[in-house]
């Protein structure tokens, strides 16, 4: 512990963890830790519940599938629109009982 605390890395204001597989040590308690997620830094305040866990558990490196959710909404909207359109055409057909019919001419 003495050797670790004498290192200059320990005295930096921002503790940076590049490797997501490394464990969070006890000496980072009540410090802000910057965890690299592959693209950006995620800032976490280390509490006693975080100590001993791997750093990667607190920084997501995957993007949420927002595009899929957007496509589902678009599909559902289209289905509702088509259903409403078919309901209107059914009501028109059922509402007008005396609809004009085509009369075929007899051919000689």
C-alpha positions in Angstrom: 0.0 0.0 0.0 2.9 2.4 0.8 4.4 1.9 -2.6 1.1 2.4 -4.4 0.4 5.7 -2.5 3.8 7.0 -3.4 3.2 6.7 -7.1 2.3 9.8 -8.9 -0.7 8.2 -10.6 -2.4 8.0 -7.2 -2.2 11.7 -6.7 -3.8 12.8 -10.0 -7.2 14.5 -9.6 -8.8 12.2 -12.2 -8.3 8.5 -11.9 -8.5 7.0 -15.3 -9.1 3.3 -16.0 -8.4 2.2 -19.6 -8.8 -1.6 -19.0 -12.4 -2.5 -18.4 -11.4 -5.9 -17.0 -9.4 -4.4 -14.1 -10.9 -4.4 -10.6 -11.7 -1.2 -8.7 -9.4 -1.0 -5.7 -10.2 0.1 -2.2 -8.0 3.2 -2.5 -10.4 4.7 -5.1 -13.1 5.0 -2.5 -14.9 8.4 -2.7 -13.0 9.4 -5.8 -14.3 10.1 -9.3 -13.1 7.5 -11.7 -13.1 7.9 -15.5 -13.7 4.5 -17.2 -12.9 4.2 -20.9 -15.8 2.6 -22.8 -14.0 2.3 -26.1 -15.1 5.7 -27.5 -15.7 8.0 -24.5 -15.1 8.3 -20.8 -17.8 7.4 -18.3 -17.5 9.2 -15.0 -18.4 7.2 -11.8 -18.2 8.2 -8.2 -16.8 5.1 -6.4 -18.8 4.1 -3.3 -18.2 1.1 -1.1 -20.6 -1.0 -3.2 -18.5 -0.5 -6.3 -15.2 -1.7 -4.8 -14.1 -5.1 -6.0 -16.2 -5.1 -9.1 -14.7 -4.9 -12.6 -14.7 -1.4 -14.1 -16.4 -2.6 -17.3 -19.6 -3.4 -15.4 -20.2 0.4 -14.9 -19.5 1.6 -18.5 -21.5 0.4 -21.4 -19.7 0.0 -24.7 -22.7 -1.1 -26.8 -25.2 1.2 -28.4 -28.9 0.7 -27.6 -31.0 -0.5 -30.5 -32.9 2.7 -31.1 -33.2 2.1 -34.8 -35.1 -1.2 -34.2 -37.6 0.5 -31.8 -38.1 3.3 -34.4 -38.8 0.8 -37.1 -41.4 -1.0 -34.9 -43.2 2.2 -34.2 -43.2 3.0 -37.9 -44.6 -0.4 -38.7 -47.3 -0.2 -36.0 -48.3 3.2 -37.2 -48.6 1.9 -40.8 -50.7 -1.0 -39.6 -53.1 1.2 -37.7 -53.4 3.5 -40.7 -54.2 0.6 -43.1 -56.7 -0.8 -40.7 -58.5 2.6 -40.4 -58.5 2.9 -44.2 -60.1 -0.5 -44.6 -62.7 0.3 -41.9 -63.7 3.4 -43.8 -64.1 1.5 -47.1 -66.2 -1.1 -45.3 -68.4 1.5 -43.8 -68.9 3.2 -47.2 -69.9 -0.1 -48.8 -72.2 -1.1 -46.0 -73.6 2.4 -45.6 -74.6 2.9 -49.2 -77.1 0.0 -50.0 -78.4 1.6 -53.2 -75.1 1.8 -54.9 -75.3 2.2 -58.7 -74.5 -1.0 -60.6 -73.2 -1.3 -64.1 -75.7 -2.4 -66.6 -74.2 -4.5 -69.4 -75.5 -4.0 -72.9 -76.7 -7.0 -74.8 -74.7 -7.6 -77.9 -76.5 -8.6 -81.1 
